[in-house]
């Protein structure tokens, strides 16, 4: 029986996981952050790496250790696990992340070459999305073979394309970074941390581990503990690669706040850089970069979402769910990138903190020992504050948002989206006290506590 992956296959799994992580948001947010942070880019990048690299890698490890996202969320309660897992899959799946891959790649790879009116653009986007999701669905129907497509072919191509643009910035630099703008002038690391939410990688990490596990087993590894170990290795390799790429993209964006003041997003910044360095060839390279990155992520997300939903409703079969999600995502993607991004922010502000707390509790299991009361109290406190913050920030409550801010604005970090940290810590303490008093215990809790 094969005991572990060879060095070649271990790197291949890391490449595959990196390809699944690295999509549209991973390309556009770091250069925009660099442009806004300017001289504060190193500090902003540090915060960004914590939420966009550190948390996803820890998420892969946590899910591998507990046997899946359902097992992790189930530490709170079965009904919470069902609801939370469903929300995560819908967010990283057909409602937000998957449609975003097509919308972003269309705007970067094809839209610049269209010179006609809006009617042609809409038709072109529809045709593009049909072809894009058709190809991604074709790859996704064989999840155990993703490493052959993403790891061996598309990931190296993506790295080469990004490397060419970065090398051009080193040879022909755009100048020194400008002054920090907006929130980056006061708390660059915190702002960078929050920007990392937008990559959605922590939520994706809670699901990608299962797909990587399938590919590891396809290579001949059978023992569960060895699959877990190789999955963690894949997460570490992907994390190192993402760190290097984010550093390069932030470096590209750092002087752009001065060169291109008022830039709306990272796509515009990369467009200017590619065009200035290589002209029309640069635009083509950039379009291919976005296309490959988005395609990789789309295929990975179709796989993990279909793997989950086929367990809920097996009648459609795995391939049937791939087709369903590809079709629904195609329809939503034609709503446009701006609309999708507008919806994603409040949703992520609710789900992300809860995911972070679940990961933390799993990795601190030597202390927590799966005490249900700790999980329930911590997740409840974090979830309530995050939900109210998202409502307030969305503006849908009108004057009601001011009431929420008055009630919770005193929490440290509330104004910048980190108001859930203190309630989370308080929830953990309350959970330990409740467990000591006998509240929230189950037979499983007591067994685990006696055995450790």
C-alpha positions as CSV (number, residue, x, y, z in Angstrom):
1,X,0.0,0.0,0.0
2,X,1.3,3.4,-0.9
3,X,2.2,5.3,2.3
4,X,2.6,8.9,1.0
5,X,2.8,11.0,-2.1
6,X,6.0,11.5,-4.0
7,X,7.6,14.9,-3.9
8,X,6.4,15.5,-7.4
9,X,2.8,14.6,-6.6
10,X,2.9,16.5,-3.4
11,X,3.8,19.7,-5.3
12,X,1.2,18.9,-7.9
13,X,-1.5,18.8,-5.2
14,X,-0.3,22.1,-3.9
15,X,-0.4,23.5,-7.4
16,X,-4.0,22.2,-7.8
17,X,-5.2,23.7,-4.5
18,X,-3.5,27.0,-5.4
19,X,-5.3,27.0,-8.8
20,X,-8.7,26.3,-7.1
21,X,-8.1,29.2,-4.7
22,X,-6.6,31.8,-7.1
23,X,-9.5,33.4,-9.0
24,X,-10.7,36.8,-9.9
25,X,-10.7,38.4,-6.5
26,X,-7.2,37.1,-5.8
27,X,-6.0,39.1,-8.9
28,X,-7.9,42.4,-8.4
29,X,-7.8,43.0,-4.7
30,X,-4.0,43.0,-3.9
31,X,-3.1,45.6,-6.6
32,X,-6.0,47.8,-5.6
33,X,-4.9,47.5,-1.9
34,X,-1.4,48.5,-2.9
35,X,-2.6,51.5,-4.8
36,X,-4.7,52.7,-1.8
37,X,-2.1,51.9,0.8
38,X,0.9,53.4,-1.1
39,X,3.8,53.7,1.4
40,X,1.8,51.6,3.9
41,X,1.6,48.6,1.5
42,X,3.9,46.3,3.6
43,X,1.6,46.8,6.6
44,X,-1.5,46.4,4.6
45,X,-0.1,43.3,2.9
46,X,0.7,41.8,6.3
47,X,-3.0,42.1,7.3
48,X,-4.1,40.8,3.9
49,X,-1.9,37.7,4.2
50,X,-3.4,36.8,7.5
51,X,-7.0,36.6,6.2
52,X,-6.3,35.7,2.6
53,X,-3.5,33.1,3.1
54,X,-3.2,32.2,6.8
55,X,-6.9,31.6,7.5
56,X,-7.5,29.5,4.3
57,X,-4.5,27.3,5.1
58,X,-5.7,26.8,8.6
59,X,-9.2,26.2,7.2
60,X,-7.9,23.3,5.1
61,X,-6.2,21.8,8.1
62,X,-9.2,22.2,10.4
63,X,-11.6,20.6,7.9
64,X,-9.1,17.8,7.2
65,X,-8.8,17.1,11.0
66,X,-12.6,17.0,11.7
67,X,-13.5,15.1,8.5
68,X,-15.4,17.9,6.6
69,X,-17.3,21.1,7.0
70,X,-20.4,19.4,8.2
71,X,-18.4,17.8,11.0
72,X,-16.9,21.1,12.0
73,X,-20.2,23.0,12.0
74,X,-21.9,20.1,13.7
75,X,-19.9,20.8,16.9
76,X,-22.5,23.6,17.4
77,X,-25.6,21.6,16.6
78,X,-27.1,19.6,13.7
79,X,-29.5,22.3,12.6
80,X,-26.8,24.9,12.6
81,X,-24.5,22.7,10.6
82,X,-27.2,22.3,7.9
83,X,-27.9,26.0,7.7
84,X,-24.3,27.2,7.9
85,X,-23.0,24.6,5.4
86,X,-25.8,25.5,3.0
87,X,-25.1,29.2,3.2
88,X,-21.4,28.6,2.7
89,X,-22.0,26.5,-0.4
90,X,-24.5,28.9,-1.9
91,X,-22.1,31.8,-1.3
92,X,-19.0,30.2,-2.8
93,X,-21.2,28.5,-5.4
94,X,-24.0,29.6,-7.7
95,X,-25.1,32.7,-5.8
96,X,-21.8,34.7,-5.7
97,X,-18.4,33.2,-6.3
98,X,-19.0,31.0,-9.3
99,X,-20.9,33.7,-11.3
100,X,-18.2,36.2,-10.4
101,X,-15.6,34.1,-12.2
102,X,-17.4,34.4,-15.5
103,X,-18.3,38.1,-15.1
104,X,-14.7,39.1,-14.2
105,X,-13.0,37.1,-16.9
106,X,-15.4,38.4,-19.5
107,X,-14.7,42.1,-18.5
108,X,-11.0,41.5,-18.6
109,X,-10.5,39.0,-21.5
110,X,-13.2,39.9,-24.0
111,X,-14.9,43.3,-23.2
112,X,-11.8,45.4,-24.0
113,X,-12.0,44.2,-27.6
114,X,-15.6,45.1,-28.1
115,X,-16.2,48.6,-29.6
116,X,-19.9,48.5,-30.2
117,X,-22.9,49.4,-28.1
118,X,-24.5,47.8,-25.1
119,X,-26.6,45.4,-27.1
120,X,-23.5,43.7,-28.5
121,X,-21.9,43.6,-25.1
122,X,-24.9,41.8,-23.6
123,X,-25.0,39.3,-26.4
124,X,-21.3,38.7,-26.2
125,X,-21.4,38.2,-22.4
126,X,-24.2,35.6,-22.8
127,X,-22.3,33.7,-25.4
128,X,-19.1,33.9,-23.4
129,X,-20.8,32.7,-20.2
130,X,-22.3,29.7,-22.1
131,X,-18.9,28.6,-23.4
132,X,-17.1,29.4,-20.2
133,X,-19.5,27.3,-17.9
134,X,-19.7,24.6,-20.5
135,X,-15.9,24.1,-20.5
136,X,-15.7,24.4,-16.7
137,X,-18.5,21.9,-16.3
138,X,-16.7,19.5,-18.6
139,X,-13.7,19.6,-16.3
140,X,-15.7,19.4,-13.1
141,X,-17.5,16.2,-13.9
142,X,-14.2,14.4,-13.1
143,X,-13.3,15.9,-9.7
144,X,-10.7,13.2,-9.0
145,X,-8.8,14.3,-12.1
146,X,-8.5,18.0,-11.4
147,X,-4.8,17.7,-10.6
148,X,-4.2,16.6,-14.2
149,X,-5.9,19.7,-15.7
150,X,-5.3,22.4,-13.1
151,X,-2.1,21.3,-11.4
152,X,-0.1,20.2,-14.5
153,X,-1.3,22.6,-17.2
154,X,-3.3,25.7,-16.1
155,X,-1.5,26.5,-12.8
156,X,2.0,26.8,-14.5
157,X,0.5,28.8,-17.3
158,X,-1.1,31.2,-14.7
159,X,2.2,31.6,-12.8
160,X,4.1,32.4,-16.0
161,X,1.7,35.0,-17.1
162,X,1.7,36.8,-13.7
163,X,5.5,36.5,-13.6
164,X,5.8,38.2,-17.0
165,X,3.8,41.2,-15.8
166,X,5.7,41.4,-12.5
167,X,9.1,41.1,-14.2
168,X,8.1,44.1,-16.4
169,X,7.4,46.2,-13.3
170,X,10.9,45.3,-12.0
171,X,12.6,46.2,-15.2
172,X,10.6,49.3,-16.0
173,X,9.3,50.5,-12.6
174,X,6.4,53.0,-12.3
175,X,8.2,54.9,-9.5
176,X,7.9,55.2,-5.7
177,X,4.7,54.4,-3.9
178,X,2.4,57.3,-3.2
179,X,0.8,58.5,0.1
180,X,-1.7,56.1,1.8
181,X,-5.3,56.9,1.1
182,X,-8.5,56.6,3.0
183,X,-8.5,54.0,5.8
184,X,-5.0,52.8,5.0
185,X,-3.5,56.0,6.4
186,X,-4.6,55.0,10.0
187,X,-4.9,51.3,10.2
188,X,-3.4,49.7,7.1
189,X,-3.0,46.2,8.6
190,X,-6.6,46.1,9.7
191,X,-7.8,47.4,6.4
192,X,-5.7,44.8,4.6
193,X,-7.1,42.1,6.8
194,X,-10.7,43.0,5.9
195,X,-9.8,43.2,2.2
196,X,-8.8,39.6,2.5
197,X,-12.4,38.7,3.1
198,X,-13.2,39.5,-0.5
199,X,-11.1,36.7,-1.8
200,X,-13.6,34.3,-0.1
201,X,-10.8,31.8,0.2
202,X,-11.4,31.0,3.9
203,X,-14.9,29.7,3.0
204,X,-13.7,28.0,0.0
205,X,-11.0,26.3,2.1
206,X,-13.7,24.7,4.2
207,X,-14.7,22.7,1.1
208,X,-11.7,22.4,-1.2
209,X,-10.0,20.0,1.3
210,X,-12.4,17.3,0.3
211,X,-11.7,17.6,-3.4
212,X,-7.9,17.6,-2.8
213,X,-8.5,14.4,-0.7
214,X,-10.2,12.8,-3.7
215,X,-7.2,13.6,-5.9
216,X,-4.7,12.3,-3.2
217,X,-6.6,9.0,-3.0
218,X,-6.5,8.8,-6.8
219,X,-2.7,8.8,-6.5
220,X,-2.8,5.7,-4.4
221,X,-2.9,7.0,-0.8
222,X,-5.6,5.1,1.1
223,X,-5.0,5.6,4.9
224,X,-7.2,8.4,6.3
225,X,-4.4,9.9,8.4
226,X,-2.1,10.0,5.5
227,X,-4.7,11.7,3.3
228,X,-5.1,14.3,6.1
229,X,-1.3,14.8,6.2
230,X,-1.0,15.2,2.5
231,X,-4.0,17.6,2.4
232,X,-2.3,19.8,5.0
233,X,0.9,19.7,2.9
234,X,-1.1,20.8,-0.1
235,X,-2.5,23.7,1.9
236,X,1.0,24.8,3.0
237,X,2.4,24.7,-0.5
238,X,-0.6,26.6,-1.9
239,X,-0.2,29.2,1.0
240,X,3.5,29.8,0.1
241,X,2.5,30.3,-3.6
242,X,-0.3,32.7,-2.7
243,X,2.0,34.7,-0.5
244,X,4.5,35.2,-3.2
245,X,1.9,36.2,-5.8
246,X,0.1,38.6,-3.5
247,X,3.4,40.3,-2.7
248,X,4.1,40.7,-6.4
249,X,0.6,42.0,-7.2
250,X,0.8,44.5,-4.3
251,X,4.2,45.7,-5.5
252,X,2.6,46.3,-9.0
253,X,-0.2,48.4,-7.4
254,X,1.8,50.4,-4.8
255,X,2.8,53.3,-7.1
256,X,-0.5,53.3,-9.0
257,X,-2.2,55.5,-6.4
258,X,0.1,58.3,-7.7
259,X,0.2,57.2,-11.3
260,X,-3.5,56.4,-11.6
261,X,-5.4,58.5,-9.0
262,X,-9.0,57.6,-8.6
263,X,-8.7,54.0,-9.9
264,X,-12.0,52.2,-9.3
265,X,-10.6,48.6,-8.9
266,X,-7.6,46.4,-9.2
267,X,-8.6,45.3,-12.7
268,X,-8.1,48.9,-13.9
269,X,-4.7,49.0,-12.3
270,X,-3.5,45.8,-13.9
271,X,-4.8,47.0,-17.2
272,X,-2.8,50.1,-17.1
273,X,0.3,48.2,-16.0
274,X,0.0,45.6,-18.7
275,X,-0.7,48.2,-21.4
276,X,2.1,50.5,-20.4
277,X,4.7,47.7,-20.2
278,X,3.8,45.6,-23.3
279,X,1.0,47.4,-25.2
280,X,-1.5,45.2,-27.0
281,X,0.5,42.1,-26.1
282,X,0.2,43.1,-22.5
283,X,-3.5,43.4,-22.7
284,X,-3.7,39.9,-24.2
285,X,-1.5,38.5,-21.5
286,X,-3.6,40.1,-18.8
287,X,-6.8,38.8,-20.4
288,X,-5.4,35.2,-20.5
289,X,-4.3,35.6,-16.9
290,X,-7.8,36.5,-15.7
291,X,-9.4,33.8,-17.9
292,X,-7.2,31.0,-16.6
293,X,-7.5,32.1,-12.9
294,X,-11.2,32.4,-13.1
295,X,-11.6,29.1,-15.0
296,X,-9.5,27.2,-12.4
297,X,-11.6,28.5,-9.5
298,X,-14.9,27.9,-11.3
299,X,-14.1,24.3,-12.0
300,X,-13.0,23.7,-8.4
301,X,-16.1,25.4,-7.0
302,X,-18.4,23.4,-9.3
303,X,-16.8,20.3,-8.0
304,X,-17.1,20.9,-4.3
305,X,-20.7,22.3,-4.5
306,X,-21.8,19.3,-6.5
307,X,-20.1,16.9,-4.1
308,X,-22.1,18.4,-1.3
309,X,-25.5,18.7,-2.9
310,X,-25.5,15.2,-4.3
311,X,-25.4,14.0,-0.7
312,X,-28.5,16.1,0.1
313,X,-30.4,15.2,-3.1
314,X,-28.8,12.2,-4.8
315,X,-31.6,11.8,-7.3
316,X,-29.9,14.3,-9.7
317,X,-26.5,12.6,-9.5
318,X,-23.2,14.4,-9.3
319,X,-23.1,15.2,-13.0
320,X,-26.6,16.5,-12.8
321,X,-25.7,18.9,-10.0
322,X,-22.7,20.1,-12.0
323,X,-25.0,21.0,-14.9
324,X,-27.6,22.7,-12.6
325,X,-25.0,24.9,-10.9
326,X,-23.3,25.7,-14.2
327,X,-26.6,26.8,-15.7
328,X,-27.7,28.8,-12.6
329,X,-24.3,30.5,-12.4
330,X,-24.4,31.3,-16.1
331,X,-27.8,33.1,-15.6
332,X,-26.6,35.1,-12.5
333,X,-23.3,36.0,-14.1
334,X,-25.1,38.0,-16.8
335,X,-26.4,40.4,-14.1
336,X,-22.9,42.0,-14.2
337,X,-19.9,42.1,-11.9
338,X,-20.9,45.3,-10.0
339,X,-24.2,43.8,-8.9
340,X,-22.6,40.6,-7.8
341,X,-19.9,42.4,-5.8
342,X,-22.5,44.7,-4.1
343,X,-24.3,41.6,-2.8
344,X,-21.2,39.7,-1.7
345,X,-19.9,42.3,0.9
346,X,-22.8,42.0,3.5
347,X,-23.0,38.3,3.0
348,X,-19.3,37.9,3.7
349,X,-19.4,40.2,6.7
350,X,-21.9,37.6,8.3
351,X,-20.3,34.3,7.3
352,X,-16.6,35.0,7.5
353,X,-16.4,35.8,11.2
354,X,-18.3,32.6,12.1
355,X,-16.0,30.6,9.8
356,X,-13.0,32.1,11.5
357,X,-14.3,31.2,15.0
358,X,-15.1,27.6,14.0
359,X,-11.5,27.2,12.6
360,X,-10.0,28.6,15.7
361,X,-12.0,26.3,18.0
362,X,-11.1,23.2,16.0
363,X,-7.4,24.1,16.0
364,X,-7.6,24.8,19.7
365,X,-9.3,21.4,20.4
366,X,-6.7,20.4,23.0
367,X,-8.2,23.2,25.2
368,X,-11.8,23.2,23.9
369,X,-12.2,19.4,23.8
370,X,-15.3,19.7,21.6
371,X,-17.3,21.3,24.4
372,X,-20.6,22.0,22.8
373,X,-21.4,24.9,25.1
374,X,-18.2,26.7,24.0
375,X,-19.1,26.3,20.3
376,X,-22.7,27.4,20.8
377,X,-21.9,30.5,22.9
378,X,-19.0,31.6,20.7
379,X,-20.8,31.2,17.4
380,X,-24.0,32.7,18.7
381,X,-22.2,35.9,20.0
382,X,-20.1,36.3,16.8
383,X,-23.1,35.5,14.5
384,X,-25.4,38.0,16.1
385,X,-22.9,40.9,16.1
386,X,-21.8,40.1,12.5
387,X,-25.4,39.9,11.3
388,X,-26.4,43.2,12.8
389,X,-23.2,44.9,11.5
390,X,-24.0,43.6,8.0
391,X,-27.5,45.0,8.3
392,X,-26.2,48.4,9.4
393,X,-23.6,48.6,6.7
394,X,-26.0,47.6,3.9
395,X,-28.2,50.6,4.6
396,X,-31.4,48.6,4.1
397,X,-32.7,49.5,7.6
398,X,-32.5,53.3,7.2
399,X,-32.7,54.9,10.6
400,X,-32.6,51.5,12.2
401,X,-29.0,51.2,11.2
402,X,-28.2,54.1,13.5
403,X,-29.9,52.3,16.4
404,X,-27.7,49.3,15.8
405,X,-24.6,51.5,15.6
406,X,-25.5,53.2,18.9
407,X,-26.0,49.8,20.6
408,X,-22.9,48.1,19.4
409,X,-20.6,50.9,18.2
410,X,-18.7,50.9,21.6
411,X,-17.3,47.4,20.7
412,X,-13.6,47.6,19.9
413,X,-13.1,47.5,16.1
414,X,-16.8,47.7,15.3
415,X,-16.5,50.6,12.9
416,X,-14.0,48.6,10.8
417,X,-15.8,45.3,10.8
418,X,-14.0,43.6,13.7
419,X,-16.6,44.2,16.4
420,X,-17.2,40.5,16.6
421,X,-13.8,39.7,18.3
422,X,-14.7,40.7,21.8
423,X,-18.1,39.1,21.8
424,X,-16.5,35.9,20.4
425,X,-13.9,35.9,23.2
426,X,-16.7,36.5,25.8
427,X,-18.7,33.7,24.2
428,X,-15.8,31.3,24.7
429,X,-15.5,32.2,28.4
430,X,-19.3,31.9,28.9
431,X,-19.2,28.5,27.2
432,X,-16.5,27.2,29.5
433,X,-18.5,28.3,32.5
434,X,-21.7,26.8,31.2
435,X,-19.9,23.5,30.5
436,X,-18.5,23.5,34.0
437,X,-22.0,23.9,35.4
438,X,-23.2,21.1,33.3
439,X,-25.1,23.0,30.6
440,X,-24.8,22.0,27.0
441,X,-23.1,18.7,27.6
442,X,-23.7,15.7,25.5
443,X,-22.6,12.1,25.7
444,X,-20.0,12.9,23.1
445,X,-18.7,15.8,25.0
446,X,-18.3,13.8,28.2
447,X,-16.6,10.9,26.4
448,X,-14.2,13.3,24.6
449,X,-13.4,15.0,27.9
450,X,-12.7,11.8,29.7
451,X,-10.5,10.4,26.9
452,X,-8.2,13.4,26.6
